[in-house]
Amino acid sequence: MANSPSSVLGEVIRISKLGTDGRIIPGAKSVYTFKEFISFSFSPEYEDGDEFTQKNARGGVCVSYKAPDTLKRLNLSVAICNPDPIVENLLGGGTVLGEDGLGWASPSVGEDPVPNGVAIEVWSHAVTDGKQNTTTPYFHWIFPYAKLRQSGERVIQNDILATEFEGWAVGNGPFGSGPAAPYWGYP
């Protein structure tokens, strides 16, 4: 029996702007791919199912039922290596400054900076027996509707400025299979 591949090393992230209908907005400025990330994490969050128990007159349980736990969302966290105004704009709103995108201005107070959310795709290496799988070299992780915001303290100091985002993701039928790309390939 062949070994199943393991997910090792993050390769690339693609962020796509979504329209009000949940579909990817067409155009070069609405899809952004980058490799300069430190980590991408996701964890499920469940709502506990209701539980009912009825005891009889002797104190014994005569009826017991527990509804299944239900997935509410996936909690996401993204940390990027360098300040990237385009990533900051796509994930947290605000404004990209300058033609070269070397600056970023925060969104206005009280607004939903990314009202339609984004789709996030992440590729990681598929490794079998100590080397990248030749048939299916990448895992393709898809989060078709995500809402994130900047998190953590950002410090301009004699050290590296890390940028972190956290939020959540759920399904999104109109996303379909996403932008054209082979499932096991990456853009």
C-alpha positions as CSV (number, residue, x, y, z in Angstrom):
1,M,0.0,0.0,0.0
2,A,1.4,3.4,-1.0
3,N,2.0,6.1,1.6
4,S,-0.4,9.0,1.5
5,P,1.3,12.4,0.8
6,S,2.0,14.8,3.7
7,S,1.5,18.5,3.5
8,V,4.9,20.2,4.0
9,L,6.0,23.8,3.3
10,G,3.7,26.6,2.2
11,E,4.3,27.5,-1.4
12,V,1.9,30.3,-2.5
13,I,-1.3,32.1,-1.5
14,R,-3.8,33.6,-3.9
15,I,-6.4,36.1,-2.7
16,S,-9.4,36.9,-4.9
17,K,-11.9,39.8,-4.4
18,L,-15.5,38.7,-4.4
19,G,-18.5,40.5,-5.7
20,T,-21.8,40.8,-3.9
21,D,-22.9,37.5,-5.5
22,G,-19.9,35.6,-4.1
23,R,-18.2,35.2,-7.5
24,I,-14.7,36.3,-8.2
25,I,-14.5,39.9,-9.6
26,P,-12.9,39.6,-13.0
27,G,-9.7,41.6,-13.7
28,A,-6.0,41.7,-13.0
29,K,-6.4,43.9,-9.9
30,S,-8.8,41.6,-8.1
31,V,-6.7,38.5,-7.9
32,Y,-3.3,38.6,-6.2
33,T,-0.8,35.8,-5.8
34,F,2.3,35.9,-3.5
35,K,4.8,33.7,-1.8
36,E,6.1,35.9,1.0
37,F,4.1,34.5,3.9
38,I,5.3,33.1,7.2
39,S,2.3,30.9,8.0
40,F,-1.3,30.2,7.2
41,S,-3.4,28.4,9.8
42,F,-7.0,27.2,9.9
43,S,-9.0,25.5,12.6
44,P,-12.7,24.4,12.7
45,E,-15.1,26.0,15.1
46,Y,-18.2,23.9,16.1
47,E,-21.5,24.7,17.7
48,D,-22.3,22.0,20.2
49,G,-25.5,20.1,19.5
50,D,-28.4,20.3,21.9
51,E,-28.6,17.5,24.4
52,F,-31.8,16.2,26.0
53,T,-32.1,13.8,28.8
54,Q,-35.3,12.6,30.6
55,K,-35.2,10.6,33.8
56,N,-37.9,8.3,34.9
57,A,-39.5,8.3,38.4
58,R,-36.8,5.9,39.7
59,G,-34.0,8.3,38.7
60,G,-32.9,6.3,35.7
61,V,-32.4,7.7,32.2
62,C,-35.3,6.8,30.0
63,V,-34.6,9.1,27.1
64,S,-31.3,10.6,26.0
65,Y,-30.5,12.4,22.7
66,K,-27.6,14.5,21.6
67,A,-27.9,16.4,18.3
68,P,-24.7,16.4,16.2
69,D,-22.2,19.2,16.6
70,T,-22.4,21.6,13.7
71,L,-19.5,23.3,11.9
72,K,-19.9,27.1,12.2
73,R,-16.8,28.3,10.4
74,L,-13.1,27.9,10.1
75,N,-10.9,30.3,12.0
76,L,-8.0,31.6,9.9
77,S,-4.7,33.3,10.6
78,V,-2.2,34.6,8.1
79,A,1.2,36.1,8.8
80,I,3.1,37.7,6.0
81,C,6.9,38.4,5.8
82,N,6.9,42.0,4.6
83,P,4.5,44.9,4.6
84,D,2.4,44.4,1.5
85,P,-0.1,47.1,0.8
86,I,-1.9,45.0,-1.8
87,V,-2.4,42.1,0.7
88,E,-3.4,44.6,3.4
89,N,-6.0,46.2,1.1
90,L,-7.4,42.8,-0.1
91,L,-7.7,41.3,3.4
92,G,-8.3,44.3,5.6
93,G,-9.5,47.1,3.3
94,G,-8.0,50.6,3.3
95,T,-6.2,52.2,0.4
96,V,-3.1,51.3,-1.5
97,L,-0.9,54.4,-1.8
98,G,1.3,55.3,-4.8
99,E,1.5,53.8,-8.2
100,D,4.1,51.3,-7.0
101,G,2.0,50.2,-4.0
102,L,4.6,51.2,-1.4
103,G,2.2,52.6,1.1
104,W,-1.1,51.8,2.7
105,A,-3.7,53.8,4.5
106,S,-6.1,52.2,7.0
107,P,-9.8,52.0,6.3
108,S,-12.3,54.5,7.8
109,V,-13.5,53.9,11.3
110,G,-16.9,52.2,11.5
111,E,-17.0,50.8,8.0
112,D,-16.9,47.2,6.9
113,P,-13.6,47.5,5.0
114,V,-14.1,44.3,2.8
115,P,-17.9,43.9,2.7
116,N,-18.0,41.1,0.1
117,G,-15.1,39.1,1.6
118,V,-12.4,37.4,-0.3
119,A,-11.5,33.9,-1.5
120,I,-8.2,32.5,-0.3
121,E,-6.3,29.6,-1.9
122,V,-3.1,28.1,-0.4
123,W,-0.8,25.6,-2.0
124,S,1.5,23.4,0.0
125,H,4.0,20.7,-1.1
126,A,2.6,17.1,-1.2
127,V,5.5,15.0,0.0
128,T,5.7,11.2,-0.2
129,D,8.6,9.1,1.1
130,G,10.8,12.2,1.7
131,K,10.3,13.9,-1.7
132,Q,7.7,16.0,-3.5
133,N,5.2,13.8,-5.1
134,T,5.6,13.8,-8.9
135,T,2.0,13.0,-9.8
136,T,0.3,15.4,-7.5
137,P,3.0,17.8,-6.3
138,Y,0.8,20.2,-4.4
139,F,-2.1,20.3,-2.0
140,H,-4.6,23.0,-2.9
141,W,-6.4,24.4,0.1
142,I,-9.5,26.5,-0.8
143,F,-11.4,28.9,1.5
144,P,-14.1,30.3,-0.9
145,Y,-15.4,33.1,1.4
146,A,-13.3,34.7,4.1
147,K,-13.4,37.8,6.2
148,L,-10.2,38.8,7.9
149,R,-8.8,41.8,9.7
150,Q,-5.3,42.9,10.8
151,S,-4.4,41.6,14.2
152,G,-1.6,41.8,16.6
153,E,0.7,44.7,17.3
154,R,2.8,46.2,14.5
155,V,6.0,47.7,15.7
156,I,8.3,49.9,13.6
157,Q,11.6,49.3,15.4
158,N,15.1,47.9,15.0
159,D,13.6,44.5,13.9
160,I,11.3,43.1,11.2
161,L,7.8,44.4,10.9
162,A,5.4,41.4,10.9
163,T,1.9,41.8,9.6
164,E,-0.8,39.4,10.8
165,F,-4.4,38.9,9.9
166,E,-7.1,36.8,11.6
167,G,-10.7,36.0,10.7
168,W,-13.0,33.2,9.5
169,A,-14.1,31.3,6.4
170,V,-17.2,29.5,5.3
171,G,-18.4,27.8,2.1
172,N,-19.4,29.8,-1.0
173,G,-21.3,28.0,-3.8
174,P,-20.9,30.8,-6.4
175,F,-17.1,30.5,-6.1
176,G,-17.3,27.3,-8.0
177,S,-13.8,25.9,-8.7
178,G,-12.2,29.4,-8.5
179,P,-9.9,31.0,-11.1
180,A,-8.6,28.8,-13.9
181,A,-5.7,26.7,-12.7
182,P,-5.0,23.0,-12.5
183,Y,-6.1,21.6,-9.2
184,W,-2.7,20.2,-8.4
185,G,-0.7,23.0,-10.0
186,Y,-0.4,26.5,-8.7
187,P,-0.6,29.8,-10.5
